[in-house]
Amino acid sequence: KFNADAALARKMASLLDTNHREITVYADDAARETPAIIKMLDDPLSNPTIVPTYLLCRLASGYVKSCLSGDGGDELFGGYNRYLYDLRVEIAGKNILLKNIVKNILFLKSREEARKFMSKIGVMGKPLARYYLWVAALRGDIRKKMLSDALREDNFTGADSVMEKYIGCPASSDFRDKMMYADIKTWLPDESLNRIDRMSMANSLEVRVPFLDHRLVEFASGIDVKYKVGLFATKYILKKALNGILPGEILSRRKAGFITPASMWLRTTLKNSLLATINDGSEFPQDIFNRDFIKEIAEKHISGKGYFLKELWAYYTFMMWRREYMK
């Protein structure tokens, strides 16, 4: 799953008759490069894909001075799986029989899966909670446990007023439209574009984003969401437009995120660096984090008894950033 695009990239390069080059990122690369990469970010952006993004930009800068990126395509044309999943949950929630059937099927898989499904049904009428359900990096209960006693009392609702404005802004009654608009105003500039801009500029590489030409953005914003997201399809109209131009196996494949084996990195080559930030009494910010809980989830993750990649990467990123900019 970490190289989901590699074979298709080779195929597209052959189809377009372009010069194709590849780079393989190993765990040792992550251990060697991550602290310096976090420094280049200027702010603690918690996404482990910064590592392969930086290394890819470094490779490209040896051959070209400008690249094209597909950023914006998912937000404009409904490419993220969360849009599709939200539609499915909404439909199930409106039909008692269907809701019970889905719940029982999931219960056969696991009690936890059924519980998660019902919790999603429960927030369908709460726009902000519904949006956070799909995009929040850390669950509220976990986040509070990670923080110090002093910070735990703060509900961190300062962003809510901003997000409520974006979620409530589009006139469309379809919640997928509202999600896409909020993503365009937050996730796209604050995460995706921020990440690629910092990593490319660190390598003197210019990355341009054709999907974000203002004329295309305006055109896409006027397309009814039913032509973008369906029960079994994302980016529907964009794929239709490219039918006969791109190979069928590319147009029909499921959305695959840019995934890294960062979970394994934290268990191996980054383990000592992670544990050092926790165990160093002079460095650990007890006014910010709850050391006992951070240590607990780190030990569980490293031993394989738990999975806390998002929590630990957010913590580790902050600590590396803090070491550079706040000491």
N, C-alpha and C positions, 0 to 999 in steps of 0.2 A: 504493500500500500504506500510505501515511501517513495516508490519510483513509478507511480501510476501513469505518469505522462511520458515517460522516457521512450517507450516503443512507438507511441503515436507521434511524438516529436520527430523521431527519425523518419517515420512515414511521410509526415507533412513536408519535411525538408526535401525528401526525395521527390515528392509530388511537385513542389515549387522550384525544384532544382536550385536550392540554396546551399551555401557552405554550412555544414552542421558540425557543431562542436559540443562536447559534453564534459561535465565535471562531476566527480563522485565525492560527496562529502562524508568523511569518516568521523567517528567519535573523537579521535585525537585532534581533528581539525576544530571541532566544537570547543574542546578544552583549551586549545591554544588561542583561538580567535575571539571567543565570546566576551571576555572582559574588555578588550579593546573595542569591539563592535558596540557594546553598550555605551562606552564613552563617546563614540561618534554620534549616538542618537541625541545627545544633549538633554533629553528627558527620558524618564523610565518607561519606555514603551514595551509592554510585556507580551511579546510574541516570539517564540523560538524560531520562526521562519526568517528572522533577521539574519541568522547565520548563513543559510544557503543563499539568501537574497544578496548579501554582501559578497560572498564568494563568486556568485554568478556574475555580478556586476564587475568584479575584479577581472574575471576571465574575459568578459565582453570588451572591457576597456583596452585590452591588449590588441584588439582587432578593429574596433570602431569607436566613434566618438558620440554616437547617438543611437538610441534604441527605441522601439515601440513597445508599449505595454497595453494589455487588455483591461486594465483597471477601469471600473465604471460600467462595464458590460452587464455585470450581475445586478447592480443596483438599478440600472435603467430598464432592463428587459426581464427582470424577475428570475435571475439565475440561481439564487441561493436556495438550498433545500428548505430553509426555514419558512419560506413563503408557501411552498407546497404543503409542508407539514401543518402550518397554521390553518390552511384551507381545509385540510382533512379533519383536523380536530374541531373546527368550527361546524362543519357539516355533521359530524358525529354527535356533537353536543346539542344540536337542534332536533335530533331524532332519538327518542328514548330507547326504542327497540335497537337501533344501530349502536347507540352508546353502550348498552348492556352486552350486546354481542361482542363488540371490540374489547370491552373490559374483561369479559370471561375468557376470550381467546388469549389476551395478554396474561391473565391470571394463571392460565395453564403453563405459560412460559416462566413466569415468576411473579410473586406477590408484589415485588418492587416495581415491575413494569406496569402492572395494573394501577398501582398507587400513583405513579408518575402521570399516567394517562388521565386519571380522574382529577389530579391537581391542575393539569392543563385545562381541562374542561371548566374547572372552577374559576379560572381567571379570564375567561372569554369576555365577560362583561366589564372588565377593568382594563382599559386600554394601556395604561402605563405598565402595570404588572404583566400584562399579556406580552408587551414588547420585550420587557426585561427577561421574560421566560426564555426567549429565543436567543438573546444577545448578551446577557450579563455573563461576564467572565467568572465571577465568583458568586456562589449562593450567599444570601444574606446571613444565614446562620454560621456558615464557615468563616465568612469575612469577619464577623464579630468575634469569633473565637481566636482568630489570628491576631487581633488587636489588643493593645494594652487596656487595662481597666479604665484609664482616663478616656481613651478614644472610643471605647466600646459604648459609652453612654451617648455618643454622638450618632444619630441615625443616618448621617451622611445623605440628607435629602436635598442638598443644595442643587444637585443636577436635575432633580425631578421637575422643577419649574421649566427648565430649558427643554427637557425631553417631552413634557406635556405639550409645549408649544408646537414642537415638530410633529408629534403624533396627531395632534388635533388640527393641524394646518390644512392639509389637502381637503378640498370640498367633497371628494369621493366618499361614498359610504362603505366602500370595500376596504377592509383592514389591510390587505396586501399593499394597496396604494399608499396607505399611511406608513407602513413599515419601510417601503422603498424610499419614501421621502425622508424619513428619519435617518435611514442608512446613508442617503446622499448628503445629508447635513452633518452627520456625526462620524459614522464608521469610515466612510470613504476619505474625507480629508484628514481626520485625526489619526487613523490607523493605516489604511492602505497607501494613500498618497504620501503620508508622512514617512512611512517605512521605506518605500521605494525611492523617495527623493533623498533621504539621508544616506541610504546605502549606495545610491548611484553617485551622488555628489562626492562622497568619500573616496570614490575611485575616478573622479573627473569624467564621469559619464553622464550624458544628458538623456533622460528617459521621457518620451512624449506619450501622451494618452489620447489617441484619436477618438475614442468613444466619448470623450468629454468636450469635443468641439461644441460650442454653445448651440449651434443650429441642430445638431443631432440630439442634444439633451432636450431642447425644446420640443422637437418632433416626438421623441420617445415619451415625453411626459404627457403628450396628448393622446397616446394610444390606450384604449380601454384595457384594463388589467386582465380581462378574460382572454385576451390575445397573447398574454405573457405567461400566465400561470394557470395550470389546470390541475385536476386531481392526480394526473400521472405525467405531467410535463412542466418543464421550466424553460424559459427563453423561447417559448413556442414560435412567436412571429419571427424572431431573429433566425432560428433554425430553418423555418420555412423559406425565408429570404435567401438562405445560403444553400438550399437544396439543389443538388446538381453541380454545385461549385466545390463543396467540401465532401470528402468521403462519407458514406453513410454511417460507418462505424464511429466516426467522430461526432456526427450530429446526433446519433442515437445513444451515445454513452451517458451514463449517469454523472451528475456533478461530482467532481472529486476535488476536495480541498488540497491546499498546499501543506502537506503534513510532513513533519520531521520526526525522527526517533528521539526527540528530546527527553522523553520519559526514560529511555535507556541511558542517555547521556548523564542524567542526574544520578543514576544508579552506578555509573562506572567512572568515566573520565572527569566528570564535573563533581563527583561525590565529595572529594576532599575539600574542594573550594566551597561547596555549599555548606558542609558541616563546620568549616572554619568560621564562616560568618555567624553561625549560631553559637559556637562554643567560645569565641573570643569575647570575653567579658568587657574588654575596653572598647570594642567596636559595636557590640549589639545594642541597638537603641531600645532600651526597655520602656521608654516613654511612648514608643510607637507600637511595638509588637509584644505579643505574649510568648516569651521564650519557650515555656513548657509545651505549649500547643504546637509551635513551629517545630520544635525538636521531635515531638510525638509523630507528626505527620511525615516528617523527613525520614525517621526511622522506619515507619510503616512502608513508605514508598520504596526506600532503598532495599528493604528486605523482601519486597514483593507482596507484602500483606495488605497493601492498599495502593490506591492510585490517586495521586495528588499533584499531577503535572501542572495544572493551571495555577494552583495555590502556590506551589514551590517556585515556579518560574517567575511569578509576579513578585514574590518575596526576594528571590535571588537577583532579579533585574534591579529592583529598588536598592538592594544592598550594594551592588556593584556601582550603580549610579551614585549613591550616597557617598561611597568611599572616594569617588573622583571629585564630586562637586560640593560636598557639604563638610568636608574635613579641613 
